[in-house]
C-alpha cells in the first residue's frame, strides 16, 4: 500500500470536512467481514503498523475536520483545559457550518460518564464509537482490509503496555506514544505495578453477571464491566491528563485498543447465551457520529447489539459460564425485595492515603438467628439458596482523579494495611475513573453505587470464627492518591437480596 501523505489527503478532499471522498470506497470497505486480531499476534502486528500510520495522518488534519484526531477525541469528551463551547468557538469561529453543527451534536457524548442515567448505553455507544473510528481509518488509509486490533491485558503477556506505544522517537511508532501515562507504564512494567494486582485485570467478575442491567443492588454485566475492569485499565495506564481521566482518555491511542477488548468481552458474554435489554427505550436510542465521508450519521442502538452492522468478528473470544436461569430475566432472588442488614452513618466519608475504617450498624437480625450471632452470620444462617449478601458503597466522588484504586475489606483486623492485599477479608476494589465531574454542565454528573457480593467472603470468615460482633468495612488505597483528589464515599451498607 502506498503511504498517503498529508498533501495527498488535502488534494483528495479529505482535509475539507464533510466532503465525499474516495467515491465507492465505503461500499468496498464494507464488502466483507473483517477480523479484529489480538495486537500481539502476527496479524495484529500488521494492523497495528497500519494504525500507527493512520494516527499520524489524523493528527495532521485540522481539528475542524470530522476525520481528524482531535474531532474524534472530543467526541468522547472535551479536555479539561477548555470547555465544549469554548473549543467550538475557537475551532469553528462565529459562523455556522456543517462541521460546527456536527461537533455540537457529537462532542461530549460519551455515554455513562456524564449522566449516570445513561449508564445502560455504555457498551453500545462505545461499540458505535469504535466502529465509526475504524471505518474512518479505512478511509484515511484507503485500505478496506484494516481492522482495529485489541489489547488483551488479562493475560501475563499483555500486562505491560505494548512496546509500540512506548517508542517516543520512533519514526513509525512515535505517534502512538503519550507522555501522560504513569511512569511505570511507559517504562514497560505491568500496568498495575504500584497501585494494583493482576486480579484487577480479570474480566471474570463482569462475565459472571447473569443480567445486562442492574437487578436490585447487583450491578449487571454492563455496569460491572464499566466500573471494574474498564475503569481499572484507564486508571492504571494514565494520569489526570491521560487515560486516567474521562476528558483526556481518547487522546491516548491505546484507548481504542482498550475499547476493542471491552467490546470483545461483551461479544463473549453474549456468545455464552446472555441477552441484552429488549426495552424499546434502550433499543431505539439514537446517537450521532461522523461517518467515513465526514458527514453525520445517526446510529440506533438496536442495530449495534451485535457485530453484524459493523461486520466484524474477533479472532478469539473468552469462555464464560452460562447462567441459564437468569439469562432472560432477573432471578427470583433479585426480583424479591432487598433488605438492608446493616448500614453506616450518613457520609461523606473522606478517603486519603491511609486506611479508613467504617463501623456499620446492624439492623434487626432474623428471628431464627442463633443467640449472639453477628448480623451477617445471622443472615447467612437464614439465607435462602436464591438470596445473596451484598456490600454497597454509594456516592463515590472526587475533585480530581486519585490515580489509584481503593481496596475494600470486611472485618479486617485493626492495624496497618495488609501485607497481602488479596486476603480472606478482601471484598473487592473500586476506582474513581467515573467519579470526577467534567464537561460544561456539572449538574448532571453524579455517581453510581458500587456493590460486591460478599456471601462467600462472609461465610468463610464465619466458618473460621472471624466475623466480628460489630462489623467494619476498611477502605485502603492501593497507592498514594493525588493530593488534590479529595475522594469521598457516602453510605456503606450490607444488603440481602
C-alpha positions, -999 to 999 in steps of 0.1 A, spaced: 0 0 0 13 34 -9 18 57 20 -8 85 19 8 119 26 -9 149 41 -6 166 7 -24 137 -10 -51 139 17 -57 176 11 -56 171 -27 -81 143 -24 -105 165 -4 -100 147 30 -89 179 47 -122 196 37 -145 182 63 -178 169 51 -166 162 16 -175 130 -2 -141 113 -5 -129 83 -25 -164 76 -40 -173 40 -40 -146 31 -15 -170 29 15 -190 3 -2 -159 -17 -9 -147 -13 27 -179 -29 39 -179 -57 14 -165 -85 36 -164 -93 73 -132 -82 89 -114 -99 119 -101 -79 148 -69 -95 160 -50 -96 192 -24 -70 187 3 -94 200 -4 -118 171 13 -115 137 -20 -103 121 -25 -79 150 10 -65 145 3 -59 108 -28 -40 117 -10 -21 144 15 -8 119 -13 5 97 -29 20 128 2 40 136 3 54 101 -34 64 104 -29 81 138 -1 102 123 -23 112 94 -53 120 115 -32 141 139 -20 162 110 -55 171 99 -71 204 112 -94 198 143 -124 211 123 -122 180 101 -145 153 115 -119 127 104 -92 144 125 -77 130 157 -89 160 177 -125 158 164 -127 121 173 -111 126 207 -135 154 216 -165 131 206 -157 112 238 -151 143 259 -136 177 255 -104 181 277 -104 200 310 -82 228 298 -112 242 278 -150 237 275 -171 224 247 -185 258 240 -150 275 240 -135 247 219 -162 250 192 -159 288 192 -121 286 189 -120 259 162 -150 269 140 -154 306 146 -187 325 148 -203 314 116 -224 283 111 -211 253 91 -220 216 88 -188 207 106 -197 230 135 -232 216 137 -217 181 138 -193 189 165 -221 204 186 -241 172 182 -211 148 188 -187 162 213 -190 153 250 -214 125 243 -196 96 259 -224 76 274 -223 66 311 -196 91 320 -216 124 320 -250 115 333 -254 83 355 -289 78 339 -270 69 307 -251 40 322 -271 14 302 -257 28 270 -220 24 280 -214 -6 258 -234 2 227 -222 38 225 -186 27 227 -192 0 201 -206 26 177 -177 50 185 -151 23 178 -169 11 147 -170 46 130 -134 53 141 -124 20 124 -142 30 92 -126 64 92 -91 48 94 -100 26 64 -109 58 45 -78 76 56 -55 47 46 -76 38 16 -74 2 29 -106 -18 31 -88 -46 49 -79 -26 80 -93 -37 114 -86 -24 148 -66 -48 169 -74 -53 206 -52 -53 237 -57 -84 259 -43 -72 292 -59 -100 312 -31 -125 304 5 -121 317 20 -114 282 -4 -84 280 2 -69 314 27 -43 301 16 -16 277 26 -29 243 61 -17 234 49 0 202 30 26 224 62 34 243 86 43 215 85 81 216 110 89 189 105 60 166 96 72 130 68 46 127 56 41 163 61 76 177 25 87 170 13 61 195 34 75 224 18 97 250 37 112 280 7 115 302 9 79 315 22 66 348 60 63 347 60 26 353 37 21 323 59 39 298 88 20 313 73 -13 303 63 -27 336 29 -43 342 4 -15 341 -9 -24 376 26 -21 392 25 2 422 -13 5 425 -28 -28 417 -25 -66 413 -31 -89 383 -66 -98 396 -76 -62 389 -73 -71 351 -96 -101 352 -130 -99 333 -144 -128 354 -164 -106 378 -183 -89 349 -187 -121 329 -203 -138 359 -232 -113 359 -264 -130 347 -282 -99 335 -271 -69 314 -288 -43 335 -287 -40 373 -310 -63 393 -316 -46 426 -281 -40 441 -264 -65 417 -247 -43 391 -253 -63 360 -228 -70 333 -227 -35 316 -221 -16 349 -198 -42 364 -176 -41 333 -176 -3 332 -169 3 369 -144 -26 373 -120 -38 346 -127 -9 322 -121 18 348 -91 -1 363 -72 -1 330 -79 36 325 -65 44 360 -36 20 357 -24 34 324 -28 72 325 -27 102 348 -52 130 352 -44 144 318 -43 110 301 -61 77 302 -69 82 339 -94 110 332 -125 108 311 -119 141 293 -84 132 282 -86 94 277 -94 93 240 -63 113 232 -42 82 240 -40 58 210 -42 29 234 -77 39 243 -90 23 211 -72 -10 217 -86 -10 252 -122 -4 240 -118 -31 213 -111 -55 241 -141 -42 262 -163 -48 231 -147 -83 227 -158 -91 263 -193 -80 255 -194 -103 225 -180 -131 247 -208 -126 273 -234 -127 246 -218 -157 230 -223 -175 263 -260 -172 260 -266 -140 279 -291 -115 265 -291 -77 261 -321 -55 271 -352 -57 250 -370 -25 260 -379 0 233 -363 28 252 -329 11 251 -332 -3 216 -344 29 200 -318 53 215 -301 73 188 -266 88 188 -247 109 162 -212 101 148 -191 111 119 -191 87 91 -161 79 69 -171 106 44 -170 132 72 -207 136 74 -230 130 103 -246 95 108 -274 86 131 -268 53 148 -296 34 166 -288 10 195 -309 -18 181 -285 -20 151 -255 -24 174 -265 -51 198 -242 -74 179 -214 -70 154 -234 -75 122 -239 -38 114 -202 -31 115 -194 -65 100 -165 -77 122 -156 -106 143 -128 -114 169 -101 -139 164 -108 -153 198 -135 -149 225 -135 -156 262 -153 -186 276 -178 -177 303 -203 -198 323 -239 -198 310 -263 -188 338 -295 -201 322 -319 -194 350 -311 -157 348 -304 -152 311 -337 -138 301 -349 -121 333 -336 -112 368 -336 -142 391 -363 -147 418 -337 -136 443 -331 -103 426 -368 -97 419 -377 -101 456 -374 -70 478 -339 -62 491 -334 -60 528 -308 -38 545 -288 -58 570 -265 -31 583 -256 5 574 -230 31 582 -238 66 594 -245 90 565 -215 102 546 -195 118 532 -166 96 544 -133 111 533 -106 88 519 -69 96 517 -35 80 518 -42 59 550 -68 31 555 -102 43 566 -122 21 589 -160 25 590 -184 10 615 -216 -5 600 -246 -5 623 -267 -37 623 -304 -38 616 -326 -63 633 -315 -99 629 -338 -126 617 -358 -143 644 -343 -177 636 -308 -165 642 -287 -181 669 -283 -160 700 -252 -138 699 -247 -143 661 -232 -113 643 -255 -95 619 -240 -111 588 -238 -146 604 -274 -143 614 -283 -135 578 -262 -163 565 -278 -189 587 -312 -179 575 -303 -171 539 -324 -189 512 -305 -206 484 -317 -179 459 -306 -149 480 -271 -133 484 -255 -107 506 -240 -76 491 -218 -48 503 -229 -15 487 -210 18 487 -228 49 475 -219 84 463 -184 79 452 -169 113 442 -136 131 439 -125 166 429 -98 152 406 -86 117 396 -70 100 427 -48 80 402 -51 48 423 -77 22 432 -92 15 466 -95 -19 482 -124 -30 504 -122 -54 534 -148 -69 557 -139 -71 594 -102 -66 587 -82 -68 620 -70 -34 632 -36 -22 623 -18 -12 591 -28 -21 556 -25 -59 550 8 -71 535 -12 -94 513 -39 -72 497 -59 -102 485 -65 -119 518 -95 -137 533 -111 -103 544 -108 -89 509 -141 -80 492 -130 -62 460 -118 -29 447 -132 2 431 -118 32 411 -128 68 406 -125 70 368 -162 78 365 -165 98 397 -149 132 388 -172 160 374 -163 171 339 -180 188 310 -198 221 307 -227 211 329 -218 195 362 -254 194 374 -260 162 355 -229 145 369 -234 121 397 -221 88 409 -233 52 406 -230 29 436 -206 0 436 -216 -33 450 -198 -65 459 -213 -100 465 -198 -108 499 -218 -140 506 -187 -163 502 -163 -140 520 -187 -136 550 -194 -174 551 -157 -182 550 -149 -157 578 -179 -170 598 -167 -206 595 -134 -196 610 -150 -175 637 -136 -143 623 -168 -123 618 -170 -96 644 -199 -87 666 -198 -51 652 -189 -52 615 -164 -29 600 -155 -20 564 -120 -9 558 -111 10 526 -74 11 517 -57 30 488 -35 7 468 -11 36 461 -6 72 471 -36 92 459 -31 125 441 -31 153 468 -59 173 451 -82 144 445 -102 146 478 -121 113 472 -151 106 493 -178 79 496 -212 80 511 -232 54 529 -219 18 532 -244 -9 537 -250 -46 537 -280 -57 517 -297 -91 514 -312 -97 480 
